[in-house]
Amino acid sequence: MATPLTDQEKRKQISIRGIVGVENVAELKKGFNRHLHFTLVKDRNVATPRDYYFALAHTVRDHLVGRWIRTQQFYYEADPKRVYYLSLEFYMGRALQNTMINLGLQNACDEAIYQLGLDMEDLEEMEEDAGLGNGGLGRLAACFLDSMATLGLAAYGYGIRYEYGIFNQKIKDGWQVEEADDWLRYGNPWEKARPEFMLPVHFYGRVEEEDGKEPKWVDTQVVLAMPYDTPIPGYMNNTVNTMRLWSARAPNDFNLRDFNVGDYIQAVLDRNLAENISRVLYPNDNFFEGKELRLKQEYFVVAATLQDVIRRFKTSKRNCSGPLSFDSFPDKVAIQLNDTHPAMAIPELMRIFVDIEKLDWDTAWNITKQTFAYTNHTVLPEALERWPVELMEKLLPRHLQIIYRINQIHLDHIASLFPDDMDRICRMSLIEEEGGKRVNMAHLCIVGSHKVNGVAEIHSDIVKRDVFRDFNELEPEKFQNKTNGITPRRWLLLCNPGLADLIAEAIGEEYVKDLNQLQKLNDLVDYDAFIRDVAKVKQDNKLKFAQYLEKVYKVDINPASMFDVHVKRIHEYKRQLLNCLHVITMYNRIKRSPIKPFVPRTVIIGGKAAPGYHMAKMIIKLITSVADVVNNDPVIGRKLKVIYLENYRVSLAEKVIPATDLSEQISTAGTEASGTGNMKFMLNGALTIGTMDGANVEMAEEAGEENLFIFGMRVEDVAKMDKEGYDALQYYESLPELKQAINQIKSGYFSPKQPEMFSDIINMLFHHDRFKVFADYESYVKCQERVSALYKDQREWTRVVIKNIAASGKFSSDRTIKEYATEIWGVEPTDLKIPPPSEPREALEETARALRKN
């Protein structure tokens, strides 16, 4: 049985946050002062807290640069297969602390900043989040980059450098108000512009077809793609990979050569039109908005990236020495499509191979299929991308022709297998005819990829059984599951140092790169001192977060209360309304019996609604209105508080998740593809109340269903109800507490000045609730009673917490990426450490030889 380490053993350990060392600290202070002087041109008399942040960021970045250059030299020498992760979103958050941790510099930086008379936390708070994503899909991409670097893969993230990321959310009078996220206003110390690699991207134009000649795409409008590189450090392995984000630039002759009637000023002003492509992130999560600008963004990132990929392939060490052949392309290049957003990469690569490189169609198509793999992220029909043919014909006429040809060959194949099944042929076509011709981008991805994966076991089953059933019957070997994961560097070491250190004291530090080692904590589940320590870390985190809330929201938080947290994008399928009904139910119970014992709760709900999503915005207004009533009722006192967490984002998740007791994961079964917030809470010592949906199913499998609070309909029950019909009224009439809560909302109890305010919500709940909130109400409320009962027994609660942490190892993105690497990309993770910049070039070449041998 594992026992916690003695003090002496602890002292022997090098902390997971790096060695301090006198020389190290002196060097960092010197670097800091140098940057304050030479980079920021300030002295200590006039420097602002932001200046100090930038000075530190540049100092830390200095330690990345040598390793970054070294890594790229190493890849050139070893010439491994490259992995390209294409995504329209990378939700990176802040970079400073993550970089210090992965380079083993955190303790030394802490000490240096302390000696300089500054406060590290104040400096860290100056950094803007890189909010280039909406939620799960974008944050997953960021976690994957961290894991790919940590596993020593030659991997690149490719996306768009949006000038404005996800909007900042303000809550005014209980309503969401959006503000532009001008995240680059003060500059970004982590990026390096690479104008020397600027590339042209073409739009519009027409296809010229002369007899016997290949079609030519002519008379196009050109936009330039300017790359900005951001370093991605692996954890303590000297690997620094690259995320390359493209920014749109107008060419210098833009609008001047074509129809220059002498309006030079207007022509220069019109450059904005081209540069709008990378102006702003579309703020929709799980919803398709078929706008021309969005299709431009999707093609822009794809066209620039593929030119870069092919340039790198052509100039690789191997291709420089011999004759060029594209036959080896799939052996040297793997491209992962993060959802269908970068799907235009498939026809674009075909266009390059056929029109430019003059490959024959069949050869080009075989190479293309072997190169691409596609990850599906949702089964919600409103989220699937279906682009109008008319729009594509205008914007990308050559690509539409290529898609038609891909489809023709595909449908001929289907027809040869199922000659009399016209229905099947229609269902499987890349072109949908009903209600205007559209290109089904998911079908394009499936046909053009050699592997397709879902993101949790239950989701991958639904993909195979329902959504893409016909395709699975055709090529079952193409479909896989890759359950999502999270990086333990950001989501444990960085956000919860108290827990990370406690675990390191108990089982050593190896778990940071091998999260399965957390299973060793099962040996300590009955060890009283360890139970007390885990509970103390949680209590400290709660106190710290309560102080933050009191500072920001001016509310009195009871830190002894259960922190019941529901943070994610606001969407009907995620059922924040179900949580809200439970809050009203608790409120009514306290009002009914004010002296009856009640386990105190602070219910924290947060998340952004897409600006055009009326129902989601109404849900926010309902929650804030309920909060106003609950928080100001003297009968309720400190028993129940409701907080709406404004502007939920990566840096706020890092604060709230470590302080959470109860994690709400309550989507209707079969709607949340995976979820990753659920994993972050589990790793940070919260218990989960949830449905059997997404990765919750596997969490219950790993920890034992008895150690999660599982409630509600399963996928089969939902399907049955869909078949037989869902009657909301029946639940309303038979459940008195539900009836009371709904009547209060309906009558204006929570909106006395506008009693009708929530009529749209009520109408939806009774007449067109696709997500069946009432059907799971009773089960949910009863399950919440079990939660409160266990919370009263703090020792038993903490034992269950330890079991959950011990079972969370599967949900490391390191495990996910190992599976992608070996089962999809055909590459092997390596723990070879690239020699640091201080070692001679020969050491680098030796390591490269070792990698080639492997």
N, C-alpha and C positions, 0 to 999 in steps of 0.2 A: 504494500500500500504506500502511495506517495505521501510524504509528510512535508510540510513547509520547510524551507531552507533555514538554517541558523543564520544569525547576524553575520557571523564570520564568512559563511558561504555567500551571503548577499554581497558582502564587501568585495569578495573575489570576482563577482560578476562584473562584466562591463555592462553598463546600463544599455537598454534598448534604444536610448536616445544619444548614445555616443560618449566618447571620453572627453573630459574637460581639458586637462593639459595646459600648462602655463604658456607654452609657445603658441599653441593654438589660439588661446584667448587674446594674447598680445597681437597676433597676426590679424585676427578679426577686428580688433579695435582700430588697428592701423588702417585696414581696408575701409572701415566705416568712416573714419575721419577723412581719408583720402577722397572717398566718393562725395561726402558732404561738401568738401572744398572744390574738387575738380569737376564732378558730374553735376552737382546741384548748385554750385557757386554760392554757398551760404557759409556763415560761421554760426557758432552756437548762440550768438546774441539774437539773430534774426530767423533762425531755422524754426519751422513749424513742425508739429507732430507728423504731418505728411512727409516733410523733407526727411525726417528721421526714418520713416518707413522706407522711403525710396533708397536712402543710403544703405540701410540694412539689406534690402532686396538686391541691390547691385553687388553688395559684398558677397552675399550667398550665391548669386548668379556667377560671380567670378570662379567659384569652386566647381560650378557645373561645366564651364566652357571647355576646359582641357579634356574632361571625360567625354563631353559631347563630340568634340573633334576626333578623339581617340576611337570612339564607338564607330563613327562613320568610316574611319580608316580601316578599322578591323573588319567591317562588313565588306569593304572593297577587297581586302586581302582574302578573306575566307569565302566570299561570294556565296553565301547561303541563299536558300529560297526566301524571297521577301513576302511578307504578309501586308496587305493593304486593307485597312478597315475604313470603308466609305460610309460616312454618316452626315446627314444634314444638321445634326446636333451633337455638340460635345459640352455637357454641363459640368464644367471643370471646378467651379467654386474658386477658392483662394489657393495660391501656389506657395506662399512663403513657408508656412510651417511644414507642409508636405515635403518640400524640397529639403529643409533642414533635417527632417526625420530620415528621409531616404538616403541622404549623404552622411548620416551619423554626426550631424553638426549641432543638434538642438541644444544639448547641455552647454557646449562651448559658447554658442551664441547667447544663450540665456545669461551666462556668466559675464560675457563681454558687455552686453547691454546693461546689466546690473551695475557693472563697474563704471559705465559711462553715465550712471545716474538716471537711466531711463527705465520705463516699464514695458516689458516685452509684449504683454497683452494689449496695452494701448496701441502699440505699433501695429500689431497684427490686425487690430480692428480698423486700421486705416485702409487696408487693402479692399478694393472692389471685388466682388464675386465676378468671375467670368461666367456670365449667365447665358451661355449660348445653347440653351436647351430648355425644354418644357417640363420634363419630369423624368420618369423611369428610363425611357429609351436613350435620352441624352446623357443621363448620369451613368447608365450602364456602359456607354462608350468610354466615358472617363475612367471608370473602374477597370475596364478591359485594357486601356493603354497602360495603366499602372502595373497590371499583372503581366502584360506582354513584355514590358521592360524588365520586370523582376525575374521573369523566366528566361531572359536572355534571347528572346525572339527578335529577329530582324524585322520589326514591324513599324508601320507608319499609319498615323491617323490622318485622314484627309477630309476636310470640311470647308465651311464658309466662315470668314472672319466678319461676322455681323457687326456693323457699327453700333447698332442698338440690340441688346439681348432681350431676354424675357422682361416684360414691363415690370416696373416697381409698383406694388400694390399698396394703395392707401385705403384705409377704411374711414370714410367720412359719413357721419350720421348713420352708421351701420351699413352703408353701401360700399361696394368695391369701386374705387376710382383708379384708373391706370395712369401712370406717369412713364415717360420715356426713360429707358435705362442707358444713360450716357456714360457707359463704363470706361470709355477711353479718354474721357475729358482731361485727366491729368497725365495721360500716357500709360503705357503698359511695359514695365521693366523686364518682363519675361519673354517678350517676342523679339525676333530679329527679322526685319524686312529683307527680302531677297530679290530686289528689282532685276538682278542679272538673270533670273529664271522666269521673267514675265512671259506669258504665253497668250496667243490669240484664241478667242472663242467666237464661233460664227453663229449668227441667227438669221431667220427669214430667208430671203432669196428664193431661188427656184431651181428645179432640176432640169438640166439640158440633156436630152437623149438623142444622140445621132445614131443612125443605123450602124449596127455592128460595133459601136463603141460603148465603153462603160459609161453609165450615167455620171454627169458632173453637177455638183452643187455650186451654183454661181450667184453673183450679185448679192452676196450676203452682207449683213452689217457685222462689223467686228467690235468686240469688247475685249479688253486686255485683262488677264487674270494675274494679279500681283501676289506672290506667295509671302506669307509671314510664318516663320518657324518658331515653335515653342518647344523647349526641351522637356522630355519626359524621363525623369530619373527612375531607374529600378531601385529596389531596396538593397542597399549596401553591397552592390555587385559591380560598381563602376560602369554599368551600362546606362547610356543616356540616349533614348530614342527621340524621334521627331514627330510632332504633330504639325502638319502643314495646312494652314488655313488660307483660302484664296479671297482676295479683295478685288472688286471690279474697278477698272480704270478705263476712261475713254481714251482712244488713240489720239495723238496730237492733231491729226487732220480730221477729227470727228466733225461731221456736218459742214466741213469746209470744202472738201474736194467735190462732193456730189452736186449739190444745188446751191452753190454759194452765189447768192444774189447781192452780195456786198454787206449782208447783215452779220458782220463779224462778231459783234457783241452778243447777239442772240445765239450764234453758233457756239460760242464759248459757254454761255449760260446753259445751253442744252446738253452739255457734257454730263450734267447731273442725271439725265435720263438713263444713260448707260451705267452710271455709277450707282444708281438706285438698286441694282441687282443684289449688292451685298449690304444694303442699308439696314434691313431689319429682319429679325427672326419672326416667322409666322407663329402666333401664340396659341395654336390649337394643339390639344393633346387628344389623341384618339378621335380625330375628326378631320375629314378631307374637305378642303376648300379649293375648288378648281379654278384658281386665278392664274392669269397669264404670267404675272410676276413670279409666282411660286414655281411654275414649270420652267421659267428662265433660270431660277436659282438651281433647280434640280439638274438641268442640263449643264449649267455653268460649272458646277463643282466636278461633274463627271468628265466633261471635255478637257478641262485643265488637268485634272488628275491623270487621265489616261495618257495624255501627251507626256507627262512627267514619268509615268511608269515605263512607257516605251523608251523614252530617252535613257532612263537608268538601265533598262535591260540591254539596250544597244551599246552602252558605254561600259558595261560590266567587264571585269578583267578578262573573262573567258571570251566574250564576243569581240573584244578589241583585237585579240590575237588571231582569230580564225575567221572564216567566211560566216556571214550572218544567216542564221536560219531561225524561223519562228517556231519550228517543231519543239524546241526546248522551252518555249514560253511557259507552258503550265508547270514545268519542273522548276521554274525560277520565280513564278508569280502566282500568288493566291489572292483573290479579291473577295472580301466579305461585304455583302450588301446589307446594311443595317435597316431593315424594313424595305419597302418598295421605293422609298424616296430617291435613292440613286439608281433606279432600274434602267434609266436611259443609258447607263454604262454598257448594257448588252448590245443594243443597236449601234452605239457609238464605236465600240471595239470592232464590230463587224464592218462598219463604214471605213475605219482606219485600215483594217486588213484587206478588204476587197477593193476599195476605191484608191487608197494611197499606196499600200504595200503590194497591191496586185496579186494577192493570194486568190486561189479559186474558192468558190463559196463553201464547198464541203469541208475543205481543209480549215478555212477560217472558222466555220461553225463548230467543228470539233475542238479546236483550240479554245474558242470562246467558252463553250460549255464546261471544259475541264478547268477553266480559270475561275469562274464565278461560283459562289455559294450564297444562298439567300436565307436570312433570318426573318421569320414572320413574328410580329409582335402583338397582334390583336385579331380577335375573331368578330369584333363589332362591325356590322355591315357598313355603318356610316363612316368608318375609318378607312375602308379600302379605297385605294386610289383608282379612279376611272377617268382618264383624260378624254375630253371630247376630241374626236378625230379632226374636226374642223379647226380647232385651235392648234393641234399638232401639225396639221398640213400647212398652216400659215407660218408657224414658228420654226419647225424642223421638217421641211418637206422630204428630204432624203431619208431621214430616220423613219418617217411613216412608211415610205416605200419598203424599207428593209423589214419593218415590223410586219407588213402585209406578206412579204415573201416568207419570213419565218413562220407566220401563221398558216400560209398555204401548205407548206411542206409538213407542218405539224398536223393539220387537219387531214391531209391526204393519208398520213400514217394512221390516224384514228379511224378513218373511213375504211382503210384496208383491214383493220382488226375488227371493227364493228360496222359492217357495210349497211345494215338496215337501221342503225340507231341514230336517227337524225337529232333526237333530243340530246344525246350524249355529245354529238359533234357541236351543237349550239352551246351547250354548257361549258365545253372545254376550249372554245375559241378564244383567241386573244382579243377579238373584236366583239363587243356586245352590240346587238342591233336594236334592242328594245329601248324606246324613248330616246332616240338620237344615238348615233354611232359613237362608241367610246372604246378606248384601249384599256383593257383590264391589266393593270401593271403587275398584279400578283401572278396572273397566268404567264405573263412575259418572263417574270423572274423564275418561275418553276421550270418552264420550258428551256430557258437559257442558262440554267445552273446545273451542276452535277450533284449538289446536295442542298436540301431544304431542311431547316430546323425550326421547331417551336422552342419555347423558353422555360417550360416546366413540363413534367411528365403528363399531367392532366391536359395541359394546353396542346402538347404535341399529339396526344390521343384524339382530341377534338378536331385538330387540323386534319389528321388522317381519316377520321371517321365521318366528319361532316363537311367542313369548309372546302377541302381539296380532295374529297373522296375519290372522284374520277381519276385524278392524277396519281393518287396513291395506289389505286388498282392497276394502273398502267405500269408504274415504276416504284414498287414498294421499297426497293433498296435505296431510293433517293432520299427518303424521309427519315429524319433523326430527331432525337431530343437533346437539348443542351440546357440544362437547368441553370438559370441566371445565378450570379454570385456578386459579392461586394468585396472591395479591397480592405483587408484588415489593417492596412497602414492608416488610411484616413479614418475608417469607421471603428477603430479601437485605439490604436496607439495615439493618434492625433487628437481625437475627440474625447477620449476617456483615459487619460494617463494614469489615474488612480487605479482603475481596474486592470489596465495593461500591466502595470508594475506588480500588482498583487498576484496576477496570474504568473508573471515571470518569476516571482519569488517562490511560487508553489511548484512550478513544473519546468522552470528554465525558459530560455528565450527562443528556442527553436520554433515554437508555435507560430511566430510571426510570418515565417515562410512555409510553414506546414501546419495549417490550422486544425487538421485532424488530431493533432496532439492534445487539443483541448479535452479530448475524451479522458485524459488522465485525471481531470478534475472530478470525475465520478468517484474516485477513491477518497475524496475529501468531503463528500456530501453529508457525512455525519460528524465531521470534525468541528467541534463547537467554536474554536478560535477562528477557523476559516469562515464559518457561517457569519460570525460577528463582523469579521473584516469586510466581507462582501456587502453586508447590510450597511456598514459604516460608509463604504465608498458610495453606495447609492444615496444615502442620506446627505453626504457632503455635496454630491452633484445636485440634489434637489434644493438644498439651501442656496447654492450658487445660482441656480436657475430662478429660484423664487426672488432672490435679490435683483436679478436682471429684470424679471417681470414687474416687480414693484417700482423699479427705476423707470422703465419704459411705459408701463400701463397705469401706474399710480393705483394699483389694486393691492389689497392686503391678502397675501397668500398664506395658507396654513401648510407649512412644510411637512407636518405630520399626516396630512391628508394623502389619499391615493392620487397620484398623478396619472390621469386617464387621458391618453393622447391619441388624436386622430388627425394626422397630417399627411396630406397628399393632394393632388389636383382635385378640384371640386367637380364631380361628375355624378349624374344620377346613378350610374352603375356601381359607384363606390359607396353609395348609400349613406352619405353624411346625414340624410334625413332620418334614417333609422336611429342613429346616435342621438339626434335632436329629440326624437320622440321618447327615447329613454331618459334624457335629461328632464323633459317635462314630467315624465312619470315619477322620477325621483323627487322632483319639486312638489308634485301633488301629494306624494306619500308623506313628506316632511310636514306639509301644511295640514294634512289630515291628522297626524299624530306627532305633534312637535316634541313631545318628551320621550317618544320611543327611541331607543338607541339607533344610531345611524352611522355607518362607516363613512367618515368624511371624504369627499372627493373634490379634486380640482379637475374639471373637464376642460381640456385644451384642444381646440379644433383650429386647424389652419390649412391654407392652400389657396391657390389662385384659380379663378374661373376664366375661361377664354372670354375675351371682351364681347364677342357676339353671342354668347351662350346665355340666353335670357333665364332659363330655369336655374342654372348654376348660380347666377347672380342673385336670384330670389332666395335660393337656399342660404347664401351668406347672410342676406338681410334677415331671414328668419332666425338664424342662429344668433346673430348680434342682438336681435330684438328679445329673444328668450333670455339671453345673457343679461340684458338691462333689467328685466323683471326679477330674475333669480338673484342677481348680485345686490339688488337694492331692497330686498324684502327682509325686514328685521327678524321675522320668524325663522328664516333660513340660517342667518348668522354665518358661522364659519363651516357649516356642514357641507355646503355645496357652493362651488364657484364655477362660473363658466367664462373662459377666456377665448376670444378669437385672436389667433396669432397672426399678426399682420405681416405681409410680405415674406411668406415662407420661402426659403431658398437654401442652398447647400450650407452656407455659413450658419444659418439659424438651426438647421437640422443637427449640425454638430453640437449645438448647445442643448437642444431639447431632448434628443434621443438618449443621452446618458442619464438624464434625470427622470426618465419615464418608468412608471410601475406597470401600466397596462397599455398594450399596443392594440389599436383597433384595426382589424383587417376583415371587413365585413361586407365585401362585395357579394352580389348574387352569384351562387355557384355557377361556374362556366363562363364568367365574363372577364375576370382579371387574369391575363395571360400568365403572369408569374407574380409580379410585385417584387420589390427589392427592399423597400422600407421595412417590411416584415422581418427580413433577415438582419437588418441593422439593429432593430429593437431587440431581437433575440440575443445577438452577440453582446449587447450592452446591458443585459440583465433585466429586461422587461418580460412579463408574461403576455401571451397573445390571446385575445378573444377574437375568434374568426370563424368563417365558414370554411368548408372543404373546397377551397378554390385556389388556383394558382399554386405557388410554392408552399402555401400553408399545409397542403396535403403532405408534402415531403418533410416539412418541419415536424408535423405530427408523427410521421413515420420514424424520423431520427430520434426524437425526444420521448416518444410514447404519447399516444393520444391523451392519456390521463394527465399529462403535464402541460397540455394546452386547454384552453376553454373553447371547445368546438361546439357550434350550435347550427341550427337551421337546415334548410333543404340541401340535399346533395344534387349533383348534376342530373341524376336520373329523376329525382322528384320534380325538378324544374321542367324537364322535358315532358313528364307526365302531365304536369299542370298546364303546360303550353298546349298539349293535345286536348285536354278536357276543358280548358278555359279557366282563367283566374278571376275569381269573384271577390273584389276588394270589400264590397258591402257586407258580405257574410262575416268577415273578420271584424269589421267595425261594429256590427250588431252584437257579436258574441263575446267581445272582449271589452268589459266596462272601462278599464284604464286607458285602452287605446281610444275608445269613443270619447272619453273625457278630454284627452290631449287634443284630438282632432277638433272637437267642438270648441276648445279654447282658441286654437289657431283660427278657426272659421269665424268665430264671433268677435274677434278683435281683442281678445284678452292680452295679447302680446303687441297689439298695434291699435290702442284705443283711439288715436286720432284718425286712423284710416282702417276701420274694421274690415274692409274688403281687400286689404293689401295682399293677402296671401291666397286669394281665390284661385290663381293659376296653379299653385302647388296643390291645393285641395282637389281641384278639378283633375289634375294629373293623377294624384294618388287613387282616386276613385275610378277614373275612366280610361286612362291609358298609361298605367305604370308598368313599363316593360320589365322592371326590375323587382317587382313584387315585394315592396317594403312591408306591407301588412302581413304577408304570409309568414315572415320570419320574426315578427314582433314578439310574439309570446315566448318563443324559444330563446330569443335574445335577452329579454328581460329576466327570464328564469336563470339563464346562464350568468348574467350580471350579478344575480343574488349569490351564486356559487363563488364568484370572484370576491365579493365583499366578505363572505364567510371565511375564505382562506386568508384574506388580507389581515383579518383580526389576529390570526396566529402567525406572527412575524417570523418565527423560527421555521415553521413549515413552509411558508411562502418563499423564504430565502433558499430553502433546500430545493424547492422546485425551480427557482431561478438558476441555481448552480447546475441542475440537470439540463436546463435549456442551454446555458452557455456551453456546457460540455458536449452538447449535441449539435452545435452550430458550425462545426468544422467543414461540413459538406458545402456550406454556402459561401466559401471563399471564391472570389473570381479567379484565383490561381487554379483551383480545380476545374472551373468552367473552361478556362483558356487552355489548360492541358488537354482537355477533351476536344476542343476545336482543333488544336494543333495536330494531334495524332489522328483524329477520326475524319477531319474535313480538309485541313490545309496540307497535310503530309509533311509536317516539320516536327522536329524533336526539341522540346525545352532543354536547356542546358544550365548547369550550375558553374560552368567555366567563368572565372572572373577575368574580365578584360584588364590587362595590366594598367595601372594608373599612369597619368601623364609623366610622373617622376621617373618611370622606368624607360629604358631605351627602346627604340623602334623594333629591335630584334626580338624582344620579349613579345611584342604584339604579333609579329609574324609567326613566332613559335606557337602562340595560342591559336592563331588562325589555322595553322597546319593541324593542330590537335582537333579543332572543330571539324575540319574537312574530313579527317580520318574517321571521326564518329559518324 
